[in-house]
Amino acid sequence: MVRRYVSSAGQRAADRARLAAIRETILREVPGCAVAADQHYRETDLAIDYCEDVPRLPPAAVDNIVNLMQQAG
C-alpha cells in the first residue's frame, strides 16, 4: 500500500499530538465515553465511542463531547 499525504511528516506528528491531547481532555471530562474500537486504524482523525462498546451516554454527555471537539477546533 502506498500512502500519500498533503501534510508533511512533521505536521502529521503535530496533528497526532493535538488529537491525543483532545482525546485525553474528552476522556477526562466525559465519564463513560471511550476511544472508538477502530481508532487504532485511524491516522488523521479521532473517534469517541458513546454508545457502541460502552453503555449509551445521555444526550447531554454527547453534546459535551461535541462541544469539547468544537472548542479544540
mmCIF file as Biopython writes it, N, C-alpha, C and O atoms, coordinates in Angstrom:
data_model
#
loop_
_atom_site.group_PDB
_atom_site.id
_atom_site.type_symbol
_atom_site.label_atom_id
_atom_site.label_alt_id
_atom_site.label_comp_id
_atom_site.label_asym_id
_atom_site.label_entity_id
_atom_site.label_seq_id
_atom_site.pdbx_PDB_ins_code
_atom_site.Cartn_x
_atom_site.Cartn_y
_atom_site.Cartn_z
_atom_site.occupancy
_atom_site.B_iso_or_equiv
_atom_site.auth_seq_id
_atom_site.auth_asym_id
_atom_site.pdbx_PDB_model_num
ATOM 1   N N  . MET A ? 1  ? 0.838   -1.159 0.000  1.0 0.0 1  A 1 
ATOM 2   C CA . MET A ? 1  ? 0.000   0.000  0.000  1.0 0.0 1  A 1 
ATOM 3   C C  . MET A ? 1  ? 0.896   1.239  0.000  1.0 0.0 1  A 1 
ATOM 4   O O  . MET A ? 1  ? 1.855   1.332  0.766  1.0 0.0 1  A 1 
ATOM 5   N N  . VAL A ? 2  ? 0.570   2.157  -0.849 1.0 0.0 2  A 1 
ATOM 6   C CA . VAL A ? 2  ? 1.277   3.430  -0.895 1.0 0.0 2  A 1 
ATOM 7   C C  . VAL A ? 2  ? 0.363   4.493  -0.303 1.0 0.0 2  A 1 
ATOM 8   O O  . VAL A ? 2  ? -0.784  4.648  -0.722 1.0 0.0 2  A 1 
ATOM 9   N N  . ARG A ? 3  ? 0.877   5.207  0.658  1.0 0.0 3  A 1 
ATOM 10  C CA . ARG A ? 3  ? 0.090   6.277  1.285  1.0 0.0 3  A 1 
ATOM 11  C C  . ARG A ? 3  ? 0.691   7.614  0.887  1.0 0.0 3  A 1 
ATOM 12  O O  . ARG A ? 3  ? 1.908   7.803  0.898  1.0 0.0 3  A 1 
ATOM 13  N N  . ARG A ? 4  ? -0.179  8.520  0.542  1.0 0.0 4  A 1 
ATOM 14  C CA . ARG A ? 4  ? 0.254   9.873  0.193  1.0 0.0 4  A 1 
ATOM 15  C C  . ARG A ? 4  ? -0.531  10.858 1.050  1.0 0.0 4  A 1 
ATOM 16  O O  . ARG A ? 4  ? -1.734  10.702 1.260  1.0 0.0 4  A 1 
ATOM 17  N N  . TYR A ? 5  ? 0.167   11.864 1.534  1.0 0.0 5  A 1 
ATOM 18  C CA . TYR A ? 5  ? -0.449  12.852 2.405  1.0 0.0 5  A 1 
ATOM 19  C C  . TYR A ? 5  ? -0.197  14.251 1.859  1.0 0.0 5  A 1 
ATOM 20  O O  . TYR A ? 5  ? 0.808   14.501 1.194  1.0 0.0 5  A 1 
ATOM 21  N N  . VAL A ? 6  ? -1.100  15.134 2.144  1.0 0.0 6  A 1 
ATOM 22  C CA . VAL A ? 6  ? -0.922  16.535 1.792  1.0 0.0 6  A 1 
ATOM 23  C C  . VAL A ? 6  ? 0.049   17.181 2.777  1.0 0.0 6  A 1 
ATOM 24  O O  . VAL A ? 6  ? 0.897   17.986 2.390  1.0 0.0 6  A 1 
ATOM 25  N N  . SER A ? 7  ? -0.082  16.823 4.044  1.0 0.0 7  A 1 
ATOM 26  C CA . SER A ? 7  ? 0.743   17.416 5.104  1.0 0.0 7  A 1 
ATOM 27  C C  . SER A ? 7  ? 2.087   16.708 5.203  1.0 0.0 7  A 1 
ATOM 28  O O  . SER A ? 7  ? 2.211   15.529 4.868  1.0 0.0 7  A 1 
ATOM 29  N N  . SER A ? 8  ? 3.085   17.442 5.664  1.0 0.0 8  A 1 
ATOM 30  C CA . SER A ? 8  ? 4.412   16.860 5.876  1.0 0.0 8  A 1 
ATOM 31  C C  . SER A ? 8  ? 4.393   15.899 7.063  1.0 0.0 8  A 1 
ATOM 32  O O  . SER A ? 8  ? 3.443   15.879 7.845  1.0 0.0 8  A 1 
ATOM 33  N N  . ALA A ? 9  ? 5.442   15.112 7.182  1.0 0.0 9  A 1 
ATOM 34  C CA . ALA A ? 9  ? 5.551   14.179 8.307  1.0 0.0 9  A 1 
ATOM 35  C C  . ALA A ? 9  ? 5.546   14.937 9.634  1.0 0.0 9  A 1 
ATOM 36  O O  . ALA A ? 9  ? 4.927   14.495 10.602 1.0 0.0 9  A 1 
ATOM 37  N N  . GLY A ? 10 ? 6.228   16.067 9.676  1.0 0.0 10 A 1 
ATOM 38  C CA . GLY A ? 10 ? 6.255   16.868 10.901 1.0 0.0 10 A 1 
ATOM 39  C C  . GLY A ? 10 ? 4.885   17.412 11.266 1.0 0.0 10 A 1 
ATOM 40  O O  . GLY A ? 10 ? 4.504   17.412 12.437 1.0 0.0 10 A 1 
ATOM 41  N N  . GLN A ? 11 ? 4.146   17.872 10.273 1.0 0.0 11 A 1 
ATOM 42  C CA . GLN A ? 11 ? 2.801   18.386 10.529 1.0 0.0 11 A 1 
ATOM 43  C C  . GLN A ? 11 ? 1.877   17.271 10.995 1.0 0.0 11 A 1 
ATOM 44  O O  . GLN A ? 11 ? 1.056   17.474 11.890 1.0 0.0 11 A 1 
ATOM 45  N N  . ARG A ? 12 ? 2.008   16.088 10.390 1.0 0.0 12 A 1 
ATOM 46  C CA . ARG A ? 12 ? 1.172   14.950 10.804 1.0 0.0 12 A 1 
ATOM 47  C C  . ARG A ? 12 ? 1.481   14.557 12.239 1.0 0.0 12 A 1 
ATOM 48  O O  . ARG A ? 12 ? 0.570   14.215 12.994 1.0 0.0 12 A 1 
ATOM 49  N N  . ALA A ? 13 ? 2.741   14.600 12.626 1.0 0.0 13 A 1 
ATOM 50  C CA . ALA A ? 13 ? 3.116   14.284 14.012 1.0 0.0 13 A 1 
ATOM 51  C C  . ALA A ? 13 ? 2.512   15.309 14.967 1.0 0.0 13 A 1 
ATOM 52  O O  . ALA A ? 13 ? 2.009   14.946 16.031 1.0 0.0 13 A 1 
ATOM 53  N N  . ALA A ? 14 ? 2.558   16.575 14.596 1.0 0.0 14 A 1 
ATOM 54  C CA . ALA A ? 14 ? 1.954   17.623 15.431 1.0 0.0 14 A 1 
ATOM 55  C C  . ALA A ? 14 ? 0.444   17.427 15.522 1.0 0.0 14 A 1 
ATOM 56  O O  . ALA A ? 14 ? -0.147  17.605 16.587 1.0 0.0 14 A 1 
ATOM 57  N N  . ASP A ? 15 ? -0.172  17.064 14.414 1.0 0.0 15 A 1 
ATOM 58  C CA . ASP A ? 15 ? -1.617  16.822 14.413 1.0 0.0 15 A 1 
ATOM 59  C C  . ASP A ? 15 ? -1.971  15.641 15.306 1.0 0.0 15 A 1 
ATOM 60  O O  . ASP A ? 15 ? -2.965  15.691 16.030 1.0 0.0 15 A 1 
ATOM 61  N N  . ARG A ? 16 ? -1.164  14.572 15.264 1.0 0.0 16 A 1 
ATOM 62  C CA . ARG A ? 16 ? -1.421  13.414 16.128 1.0 0.0 16 A 1 
ATOM 63  C C  . ARG A ? 16 ? -1.305  13.803 17.599 1.0 0.0 16 A 1 
ATOM 64  O O  . ARG A ? 16 ? -2.099  13.357 18.427 1.0 0.0 16 A 1 
ATOM 65  N N  . ALA A ? 17 ? -0.322  14.629 17.921 1.0 0.0 17 A 1 
ATOM 66  C CA . ALA A ? 17 ? -0.157  15.075 19.313 1.0 0.0 17 A 1 
ATOM 67  C C  . ALA A ? 17 ? -1.365  15.908 19.739 1.0 0.0 17 A 1 
ATOM 68  O O  . ALA A ? 17 ? -1.851  15.777 20.863 1.0 0.0 17 A 1 
ATOM 69  N N  . ARG A ? 18 ? -1.839  16.749 18.851 1.0 0.0 18 A 1 
ATOM 70  C CA . ARG A ? 18 ? -3.017  17.577 19.155 1.0 0.0 18 A 1 
ATOM 71  C C  . ARG A ? 18 ? -4.244  16.696 19.388 1.0 0.0 18 A 1 
ATOM 72  O O  . ARG A ? 18 ? -5.002  16.914 20.333 1.0 0.0 18 A 1 
ATOM 73  N N  . LEU A ? 19 ? -4.434  15.696 18.518 1.0 0.0 19 A 1 
ATOM 74  C CA . LEU A ? 19 ? -5.564  14.782 18.695 1.0 0.0 19 A 1 
ATOM 75  C C  . LEU A ? 19 ? -5.441  14.003 20.003 1.0 0.0 19 A 1 
ATOM 76  O O  . LEU A ? 19 ? -6.444  13.749 20.669 1.0 0.0 19 A 1 
ATOM 77  N N  . ALA A ? 20 ? -4.232  13.627 20.371 1.0 0.0 20 A 1 
ATOM 78  C CA . ALA A ? 20 ? -4.027  12.906 21.638 1.0 0.0 20 A 1 
ATOM 79  C C  . ALA A ? 20 ? -4.421  13.792 22.819 1.0 0.0 20 A 1 
ATOM 80  O O  . ALA A ? 20 ? -5.022  13.311 23.780 1.0 0.0 20 A 1 
ATOM 81  N N  . ALA A ? 21 ? -4.094  15.064 22.757 1.0 0.0 21 A 1 
ATOM 82  C CA . ALA A ? 21 ? -4.473  15.985 23.838 1.0 0.0 21 A 1 
ATOM 83  C C  . ALA A ? 21 ? -5.989  16.150 23.900 1.0 0.0 21 A 1 
ATOM 84  O O  . ALA A ? 21 ? -6.573  16.175 24.984 1.0 0.0 21 A 1 
ATOM 85  N N  . ILE A ? 22 ? -6.618  16.262 22.739 1.0 0.0 22 A 1 
ATOM 86  C CA . ILE A ? 22 ? -8.086  16.369 22.697 1.0 0.0 22 A 1 
ATOM 87  C C  . ILE A ? 22 ? -8.711  15.103 23.261 1.0 0.0 22 A 1 
ATOM 88  O O  . ILE A ? 22 ? -9.661  15.164 24.042 1.0 0.0 22 A 1 
ATOM 89  N N  . ARG A ? 23 ? -8.172  13.955 22.863 1.0 0.0 23 A 1 
ATOM 90  C CA . ARG A ? 23 ? -8.673  12.661 23.368 1.0 0.0 23 A 1 
ATOM 91  C C  . ARG A ? 23 ? -8.620  12.632 24.883 1.0 0.0 23 A 1 
ATOM 92  O O  . ARG A ? 23 ? -9.602  12.266 25.530 1.0 0.0 23 A 1 
ATOM 93  N N  . GLU A ? 24 ? -7.485  13.013 25.460 1.0 0.0 24 A 1 
ATOM 94  C CA . GLU A ? 24 ? -7.336  12.964 26.916 1.0 0.0 24 A 1 
ATOM 95  C C  . GLU A ? 24 ? -8.307  13.915 27.606 1.0 0.0 24 A 1 
ATOM 96  O O  . GLU A ? 24 ? -8.848  13.585 28.661 1.0 0.0 24 A 1 
ATOM 97  N N  . THR A ? 25 ? -8.532  15.075 27.031 1.0 0.0 25 A 1 
ATOM 98  C CA . THR A ? 25 ? -9.493  16.024 27.605 1.0 0.0 25 A 1 
ATOM 99  C C  . THR A ? 25 ? -10.889 15.430 27.610 1.0 0.0 25 A 1 
ATOM 100 O O  . THR A ? 25 ? -11.592 15.493 28.619 1.0 0.0 25 A 1 
ATOM 101 N N  . ILE A ? 26 ? -11.295 14.851 26.484 1.0 0.0 26 A 1 
ATOM 102 C CA . ILE A ? 26 ? -12.641 14.275 26.386 1.0 0.0 26 A 1 
ATOM 103 C C  . ILE A ? 26 ? -12.803 13.112 27.354 1.0 0.0 26 A 1 
ATOM 104 O O  . ILE A ? 26 ? -13.814 13.026 28.051 1.0 0.0 26 A 1 
ATOM 105 N N  . LEU A ? 27 ? -11.828 12.223 27.406 1.0 0.0 27 A 1 
ATOM 106 C CA . LEU A ? 27 ? -11.932 11.072 28.309 1.0 0.0 27 A 1 
ATOM 107 C C  . LEU A ? 27 ? -11.999 11.522 29.769 1.0 0.0 27 A 1 
ATOM 108 O O  . LEU A ? 27 ? -12.682 10.899 30.581 1.0 0.0 27 A 1 
ATOM 109 N N  . ARG A ? 28 ? -11.296 12.595 30.099 1.0 0.0 28 A 1 
ATOM 110 C CA . ARG A ? 28 ? -11.309 13.122 31.471 1.0 0.0 28 A 1 
ATOM 111 C C  . ARG A ? 28 ? -12.628 13.833 31.786 1.0 0.0 28 A 1 
ATOM 112 O O  . ARG A ? 28 ? -13.154 13.703 32.891 1.0 0.0 28 A 1 
ATOM 113 N N  . GLU A ? 29 ? -13.155 14.575 30.828 1.0 0.0 29 A 1 
ATOM 114 C CA . GLU A ? 29 ? -14.323 15.427 31.068 1.0 0.0 29 A 1 
ATOM 115 C C  . GLU A ? 29 ? -15.667 14.726 30.882 1.0 0.0 29 A 1 
ATOM 116 O O  . GLU A ? 29 ? -16.685 15.202 31.385 1.0 0.0 29 A 1 
ATOM 117 N N  . VAL A ? 30 ? -15.683 13.606 30.170 1.0 0.0 30 A 1 
ATOM 118 C CA . VAL A ? 30 ? -16.953 12.923 29.874 1.0 0.0 30 A 1 
ATOM 119 C C  . VAL A ? 30 ? -16.867 11.478 30.373 1.0 0.0 30 A 1 
ATOM 120 O O  . VAL A ? 30 ? -16.460 10.584 29.631 1.0 0.0 30 A 1 
ATOM 121 N N  . PRO A ? 31 ? -17.250 11.256 31.620 1.0 0.0 31 A 1 
ATOM 122 C CA . PRO A ? 31 ? -17.205 9.896  32.168 1.0 0.0 31 A 1 
ATOM 123 C C  . PRO A ? 31 ? -18.082 8.947  31.357 1.0 0.0 31 A 1 
ATOM 124 O O  . PRO A ? 31 ? -19.195 9.290  30.960 1.0 0.0 31 A 1 
ATOM 125 N N  . GLY A ? 32 ? -17.556 7.753  31.123 1.0 0.0 32 A 1 
ATOM 126 C CA . GLY A ? 32 ? -18.324 6.730  30.426 1.0 0.0 32 A 1 
ATOM 127 C C  . GLY A ? 32 ? -18.030 6.625  28.950 1.0 0.0 32 A 1 
ATOM 128 O O  . GLY A ? 32 ? -18.376 5.622  28.325 1.0 0.0 32 A 1 
ATOM 129 N N  . CYS A ? 33 ? -17.397 7.637  28.370 1.0 0.0 33 A 1 
ATOM 130 C CA . CYS A ? 33 ? -17.046 7.527  26.950 1.0 0.0 33 A 1 
ATOM 131 C C  . CYS A ? 33 ? -15.716 6.789  26.832 1.0 0.0 33 A 1 
ATOM 132 O O  . CYS A ? 33 ? -15.033 6.553  27.828 1.0 0.0 33 A 1 
ATOM 133 N N  . ALA A ? 34 ? -15.364 6.433  25.613 1.0 0.0 34 A 1 
ATOM 134 C CA . ALA A ? 34 ? -14.115 5.729  25.365 1.0 0.0 34 A 1 
ATOM 135 C C  . ALA A ? 34 ? -13.638 6.061  23.960 1.0 0.0 34 A 1 
ATOM 136 O O  . ALA A ? 34 ? -14.385 6.602  23.144 1.0 0.0 34 A 1 
ATOM 137 N N  . VAL A ? 35 ? -12.403 5.732  23.698 1.0 0.0 35 A 1 
ATOM 138 C CA . VAL A ? 35 ? -11.895 5.851  22.337 1.0 0.0 35 A 1 
ATOM 139 C C  . VAL A ? 35 ? -12.541 4.732  21.520 1.0 0.0 35 A 1 
ATOM 140 O O  . VAL A ? 35 ? -12.659 3.605  22.002 1.0 0.0 35 A 1 
ATOM 141 N N  . ALA A ? 36 ? -12.952 5.028  20.307 1.0 0.0 36 A 1 
ATOM 142 C CA . ALA A ? 36 ? -13.605 4.033  19.460 1.0 0.0 36 A 1 
ATOM 143 C C  . ALA A ? 36 ? -12.684 2.836  19.212 1.0 0.0 36 A 1 
ATOM 144 O O  . ALA A ? 36 ? -11.465 2.982  19.131 1.0 0.0 36 A 1 
ATOM 145 N N  . ALA A ? 37 ? -13.280 1.672  19.095 1.0 0.0 37 A 1 
ATOM 146 C CA . ALA A ? 37 ? -12.519 0.441  18.921 1.0 0.0 37 A 1 
ATOM 147 C C  . ALA A ? 37 ? -11.646 0.460  17.668 1.0 0.0 37 A 1 
ATOM 148 O O  . ALA A ? 37 ? -10.610 -0.204 17.633 1.0 0.0 37 A 1 
ATOM 149 N N  . ASP A ? 38 ? -12.043 1.200  16.653 1.0 0.0 38 A 1 
ATOM 150 C CA . ASP A ? 38 ? -11.259 1.232  15.417 1.0 0.0 38 A 1 
ATOM 151 C C  . ASP A ? 38 ? -10.255 2.384  15.377 1.0 0.0 38 A 1 
ATOM 152 O O  . ASP A ? 38 ? -9.661  2.642  14.330 1.0 0.0 38 A 1 
ATOM 153 N N  . GLN A ? 39 ? -10.061 3.066  16.476 1.0 0.0 39 A 1 
ATOM 154 C CA . GLN A ? 39 ? -9.146  4.217  16.498 1.0 0.0 39 A 1 
ATOM 155 C C  . GLN A ? 39 ? -7.735  3.812  16.089 1.0 0.0 39 A 1 
ATOM 156 O O  . GLN A ? 39 ? -7.015  4.598  15.474 1.0 0.0 39 A 1 
ATOM 157 N N  . HIS A ? 40 ? -7.346  2.617  16.421 1.0 0.0 40 A 1 
ATOM 158 C CA . HIS A ? 40 ? -6.005  2.137  16.081 1.0 0.0 40 A 1 
ATOM 159 C C  . HIS A ? 40 ? -5.745  2.229  14.573 1.0 0.0 40 A 1 
ATOM 160 O O  . HIS A ? 40 ? -4.598  2.387  14.155 1.0 0.0 40 A 1 
ATOM 161 N N  . TYR A ? 41 ? -6.779  2.135  13.769 1.0 0.0 41 A 1 
ATOM 162 C CA . TYR A ? 41 ? -6.642  2.156  12.318 1.0 0.0 41 A 1 
ATOM 163 C C  . TYR A ? 41 ? -6.816  3.557  11.728 1.0 0.0 41 A 1 
ATOM 164 O O  . TYR A ? 41 ? -6.696  3.735  10.516 1.0 0.0 41 A 1 
ATOM 165 N N  . ARG A ? 42 ? -7.090  4.523  12.551 1.0 0.0 42 A 1 
ATOM 166 C CA . ARG A ? 42 ? -7.293  5.902  12.085 1.0 0.0 42 A 1 
ATOM 167 C C  . ARG A ? 42 ? -5.970  6.662  12.186 1.0 0.0 42 A 1 
ATOM 168 O O  . ARG A ? 42 ? -5.265  6.569  13.190 1.0 0.0 42 A 1 
ATOM 169 N N  . GLU A ? 43 ? -5.648  7.403  11.147 1.0 0.0 43 A 1 
ATOM 170 C CA . GLU A ? 43 ? -4.389  8.138  11.149 1.0 0.0 43 A 1 
ATOM 171 C C  . GLU A ? 43 ? -4.568  9.641  11.274 1.0 0.0 43 A 1 
ATOM 172 O O  . GLU A ? 43 ? -3.659  10.340 11.721 1.0 0.0 43 A 1 
ATOM 173 N N  . THR A ? 44 ? -5.720  10.138 10.886 1.0 0.0 44 A 1 
ATOM 174 C CA . THR A ? 44 ? -5.868  11.589 10.803 1.0 0.0 44 A 1 
ATOM 175 C C  . THR A ? 44 ? -7.115  12.123 11.497 1.0 0.0 44 A 1 
ATOM 176 O O  . THR A ? 44 ? -7.474  13.286 11.312 1.0 0.0 44 A 1 
ATOM 177 N N  . ASP A ? 45 ? -7.778  11.292 12.289 1.0 0.0 45 A 1 
ATOM 178 C CA . ASP A ? 45 ? -8.960  11.772 12.990 1.0 0.0 45 A 1 
ATOM 179 C C  . ASP A ? 45 ? -9.099  11.068 14.331 1.0 0.0 45 A 1 
ATOM 180 O O  . ASP A ? 45 ? -8.322  10.173 14.665 1.0 0.0 45 A 1 
ATOM 181 N N  . LEU A ? 46 ? -10.091 11.484 15.083 1.0 0.0 46 A 1 
ATOM 182 C CA . LEU A ? 46 ? -10.347 10.942 16.414 1.0 0.0 46 A 1 
ATOM 183 C C  . LEU A ? 46 ? -11.811 10.544 16.497 1.0 0.0 46 A 1 
ATOM 184 O O  . LEU A ? 46 ? -12.695 11.343 16.190 1.0 0.0 46 A 1 
ATOM 185 N N  . ALA A ? 47 ? -12.066 9.315  16.911 1.0 0.0 47 A 1 
ATOM 186 C CA . ALA A ? 47 ? -13.440 8.839  17.081 1.0 0.0 47 A 1 
ATOM 187 C C  . ALA A ? 47 ? -13.657 8.472  18.546 1.0 0.0 47 A 1 
ATOM 188 O O  . ALA A ? 47 ? -12.891 7.714  19.140 1.0 0.0 47 A 1 
ATOM 189 N N  . ILE A ? 48 ? -14.719 9.031  19.105 1.0 0.0 48 A 1 
ATOM 190 C CA . ILE A ? 48 ? -15.073 8.771  20.501 1.0 0.0 48 A 1 
ATOM 191 C C  . ILE A ? 48 ? -16.339 7.921  20.530 1.0 0.0 48 A 1 
ATOM 192 O O  . ILE A ? 48 ? -17.331 8.241  19.875 1.0 0.0 48 A 1 
ATOM 193 N N  . ASP A ? 49 ? -16.290 6.847  21.290 1.0 0.0 49 A 1 
ATOM 194 C CA . ASP A ? 49 ? -17.431 5.940  21.435 1.0 0.0 49 A 1 
ATOM 195 C C  . ASP A ? 49 ? -18.310 6.421  22.583 1.0 0.0 49 A 1 
ATOM 196 O O  . ASP A ? 49 ? -17.833 6.626  23.699 1.0 0.0 49 A 1 
ATOM 197 N N  . TYR A ? 50 ? -19.575 6.596  22.302 1.0 0.0 50 A 1 
ATOM 198 C CA . TYR A ? 50 ? -20.532 6.999  23.338 1.0 0.0 50 A 1 
ATOM 199 C C  . TYR A ? 50 ? -21.740 6.078  23.373 1.0 0.0 50 A 1 
ATOM 200 O O  . TYR A ? 50 ? -22.672 6.306  24.144 1.0 0.0 50 A 1 
ATOM 201 N N  . CYS A ? 51 ? -21.733 5.008  22.522 1.0 0.0 51 A 1 
ATOM 202 C CA . CYS A ? 51 ? -22.907 4.127  22.552 1.0 0.0 51 A 1 
ATOM 203 C C  . CYS A ? 51 ? -22.685 2.754  21.917 1.0 0.0 51 A 1 
ATOM 204 O O  . CYS A ? 51 ? -23.617 1.950  21.917 1.0 0.0 51 A 1 
ATOM 205 N N  . GLU A ? 52 ? -21.523 2.445  21.384 1.0 0.0 52 A 1 
ATOM 206 C CA . GLU A ? 52 ? -21.349 1.136  20.743 1.0 0.0 52 A 1 
ATOM 207 C C  . GLU A ? 52 ? -20.783 0.095  21.710 1.0 0.0 52 A 1 
ATOM 208 O O  . GLU A ? 52 ? -21.455 -0.880 22.046 1.0 0.0 52 A 1 
ATOM 209 N N  . ASP A ? 53 ? -19.548 0.311  22.153 1.0 0.0 53 A 1 
ATOM 210 C CA . ASP A ? 53 ? -18.910 -0.639 23.065 1.0 0.0 53 A 1 
ATOM 211 C C  . ASP A ? 53 ? -18.979 -0.189 24.515 1.0 0.0 53 A 1 
ATOM 212 O O  . ASP A ? 53 ? -18.448 -0.854 25.404 1.0 0.0 53 A 1 
ATOM 213 N N  . VAL A ? 54 ? -19.630 0.933  24.750 1.0 0.0 54 A 1 
ATOM 214 C CA . VAL A ? 54 ? -19.864 1.442  26.105 1.0 0.0 54 A 1 
ATOM 215 C C  . VAL A ? 54 ? -21.370 1.632  26.265 1.0 0.0 54 A 1 
ATOM 216 O O  . VAL A ? 54 ? -22.078 1.784  25.269 1.0 0.0 54 A 1 
ATOM 217 N N  . PRO A ? 55 ? -21.865 1.626  27.487 1.0 0.0 55 A 1 
ATOM 218 C CA . PRO A ? 55 ? -23.293 1.919  27.666 1.0 0.0 55 A 1 
ATOM 219 C C  . PRO A ? 55 ? -23.617 3.297  27.088 1.0 0.0 55 A 1 
ATOM 220 O O  . PRO A ? 55 ? -22.840 4.243  27.220 1.0 0.0 55 A 1 
ATOM 221 N N  . ARG A ? 56 ? -24.775 3.385  26.450 1.0 0.0 56 A 1 
ATOM 222 C CA . ARG A ? 56 ? -25.195 4.635  25.802 1.0 0.0 56 A 1 
ATOM 223 C C  . ARG A ? 56 ? -25.171 5.796  26.791 1.0 0.0 56 A 1 
ATOM 224 O O  . ARG A ? 56 ? -25.747 5.723  27.876 1.0 0.0 56 A 1 
ATOM 225 N N  . LEU A ? 57 ? -24.494 6.861  26.391 1.0 0.0 57 A 1 
ATOM 226 C CA . LEU A ? 57 ? -24.432 8.058  27.226 1.0 0.0 57 A 1 
ATOM 227 C C  . LEU A ? 57 ? -25.658 8.931  26.963 1.0 0.0 57 A 1 
ATOM 228 O O  . LEU A ? 57 ? -26.242 8.878  25.881 1.0 0.0 57 A 1 
ATOM 229 N N  . PRO A ? 58 ? -26.043 9.726  27.945 1.0 0.0 58 A 1 
ATOM 230 C CA . PRO A ? 58 ? -27.179 10.634 27.756 1.0 0.0 58 A 1 
ATOM 231 C C  . PRO A ? 58 ? -26.827 11.727 26.749 1.0 0.0 58 A 1 
ATOM 232 O O  . PRO A ? 58 ? -25.652 12.029 26.539 1.0 0.0 58 A 1 
ATOM 233 N N  . PRO A ? 59 ? -27.852 12.319 26.126 1.0 0.0 59 A 1 
ATOM 234 C CA . PRO A ? 59 ? -27.616 13.378 25.138 1.0 0.0 59 A 1 
ATOM 235 C C  . PRO A ? 59 ? -26.724 14.511 25.652 1.0 0.0 59 A 1 
ATOM 236 O O  . PRO A ? 59 ? -25.927 15.052 24.886 1.0 0.0 59 A 1 
ATOM 237 N N  . ALA A ? 60 ? -26.839 14.874 26.908 1.0 0.0 60 A 1 
ATOM 238 C CA . ALA A ? 60 ? -26.006 15.955 27.442 1.0 0.0 60 A 1 
ATOM 239 C C  . ALA A ? 60 ? -24.521 15.599 27.383 1.0 0.0 60 A 1 
ATOM 240 O O  . ALA A ? 60 ? -23.687 16.466 27.120 1.0 0.0 60 A 1 
ATOM 241 N N  . ALA A ? 61 ? -24.189 14.342 27.623 1.0 0.0 61 A 1 
ATOM 242 C CA . ALA A ? 61 ? -22.793 13.906 27.550 1.0 0.0 61 A 1 
ATOM 243 C C  . ALA A ? 61 ? -22.290 13.954 26.112 1.0 0.0 61 A 1 
ATOM 244 O O  . ALA A ? 61 ? -21.158 14.361 25.853 1.0 0.0 61 A 1 
ATOM 245 N N  . VAL A ? 62 ? -23.144 13.534 25.179 1.0 0.0 62 A 1 
ATOM 246 C CA . VAL A ? 62 ? -22.781 13.586 23.769 1.0 0.0 62 A 1 
ATOM 247 C C  . VAL A ? 62 ? -22.569 15.037 23.338 1.0 0.0 62 A 1 
ATOM 248 O O  . VAL A ? 62 ? -21.624 15.344 22.610 1.0 0.0 62 A 1 
ATOM 249 N N  . ASP A ? 63 ? -23.446 15.918 23.787 1.0 0.0 63 A 1 
ATOM 250 C CA . ASP A ? 63 ? -23.290 17.346 23.494 1.0 0.0 63 A 1 
ATOM 251 C C  . ASP A ? 63 ? -21.962 17.869 24.055 1.0 0.0 63 A 1 
ATOM 252 O O  . ASP A ? 63 ? -21.301 18.698 23.430 1.0 0.0 63 A 1 
ATOM 253 N N  . ASN A ? 64 ? -21.588 17.385 25.218 1.0 0.0 64 A 1 
ATOM 254 C CA . ASN A ? 64 ? -20.325 17.802 25.825 1.0 0.0 64 A 1 
ATOM 255 C C  . ASN A ? 64 ? -19.141 17.354 24.963 1.0 0.0 64 A 1 
ATOM 256 O O  . ASN A ? 64 ? -18.191 18.115 24.774 1.0 0.0 64 A 1 
ATOM 257 N N  . ILE A ? 65 ? -19.191 16.133 24.445 1.0 0.0 65 A 1 
ATOM 258 C CA . ILE A ? 65 ? -18.134 15.644 23.550 1.0 0.0 65 A 1 
ATOM 259 C C  . ILE A ? 65 ? -18.031 16.556 22.333 1.0 0.0 65 A 1 
ATOM 260 O O  . ILE A ? 65 ? -16.939 16.981 21.955 1.0 0.0 65 A 1 
ATOM 261 N N  . VAL A ? 66 ? -19.163 16.849 21.730 1.0 0.0 66 A 1 
ATOM 262 C CA . VAL A ? 66 ? -19.186 17.713 20.551 1.0 0.0 66 A 1 
ATOM 263 C C  . VAL A ? 66 ? -18.616 19.094 20.886 1.0 0.0 66 A 1 
ATOM 264 O O  . VAL A ? 66 ? -17.803 19.634 20.136 1.0 0.0 66 A 1 
ATOM 265 N N  . ASN A ? 67 ? -19.045 19.655 22.009 1.0 0.0 67 A 1 
ATOM 266 C CA . ASN A ? 67 ? -18.555 20.974 22.403 1.0 0.0 67 A 1 
ATOM 267 C C  . ASN A ? 67 ? -17.052 20.988 22.635 1.0 0.0 67 A 1 
ATOM 268 O O  . ASN A ? 67 ? -16.369 21.930 22.233 1.0 0.0 67 A 1 
ATOM 269 N N  . LEU A ? 68 ? -16.534 19.951 23.280 1.0 0.0 68 A 1 
ATOM 270 C CA . LEU A ? 68 ? -15.094 19.867 23.516 1.0 0.0 68 A 1 
ATOM 271 C C  . LEU A ? 68 ? -14.329 19.791 22.201 1.0 0.0 68 A 1 
ATOM 272 O O  . LEU A ? 68 ? -13.287 20.428 22.045 1.0 0.0 68 A 1 
ATOM 273 N N  . MET A ? 69 ? -14.845 19.018 21.264 1.0 0.0 69 A 1 
ATOM 274 C CA . MET A ? 69 ? -14.176 18.927 19.951 1.0 0.0 69 A 1 
ATOM 275 C C  . MET A ? 69 ? -14.249 20.262 19.215 1.0 0.0 69 A 1 
ATOM 276 O O  . MET A ? 69 ? -13.270 20.685 18.599 1.0 0.0 69 A 1 
ATOM 277 N N  . GLN A ? 70 ? -15.386 20.918 19.275 1.0 0.0 70 A 1 
ATOM 278 C CA . GLN A ? 70 ? -15.512 22.210 18.608 1.0 0.0 70 A 1 
ATOM 279 C C  . GLN A ? 70 ? -14.595 23.247 19.248 1.0 0.0 70 A 1 
ATOM 280 O O  . GLN A ? 70 ? -13.974 24.039 18.539 1.0 0.0 70 A 1 
ATOM 281 N N  . GLN A ? 71 ? -14.502 23.255 20.560 1.0 0.0 71 A 1 
ATOM 282 C CA . GLN A ? 71 ? -13.616 24.194 21.249 1.0 0.0 71 A 1 
ATOM 283 C C  . GLN A ? 71 ? -12.163 23.979 20.840 1.0 0.0 71 A 1 
ATOM 284 O O  . GLN A ? 71 ? -11.375 24.922 20.775 1.0 0.0 71 A 1 
ATOM 285 N N  . ALA A ? 72 ? -11.825 22.723 20.567 1.0 0.0 72 A 1 
ATOM 286 C CA . ALA A ? 72 ? -10.445 22.393 20.181 1.0 0.0 72 A 1 
ATOM 287 C C  . ALA A ? 72 ? -10.185 22.706 18.706 1.0 0.0 72 A 1 
ATOM 288 O O  . ALA A ? 72 ? -9.051  22.641 18.232 1.0 0.0 72 A 1 
ATOM 289 N N  . GLY A ? 73 ? -11.247 23.040 18.002 1.0 0.0 73 A 1 
ATOM 290 C CA . GLY A ? 73 ? -11.086 23.413 16.605 1.0 0.0 73 A 1 
ATOM 291 C C  . GLY A ? 73 ? -11.253 22.253 15.669 1.0 0.0 73 A 1 
ATOM 292 O O  . GLY A ? 73 ? -11.143 22.420 14.454 1.0 0.0 73 A 1 
#
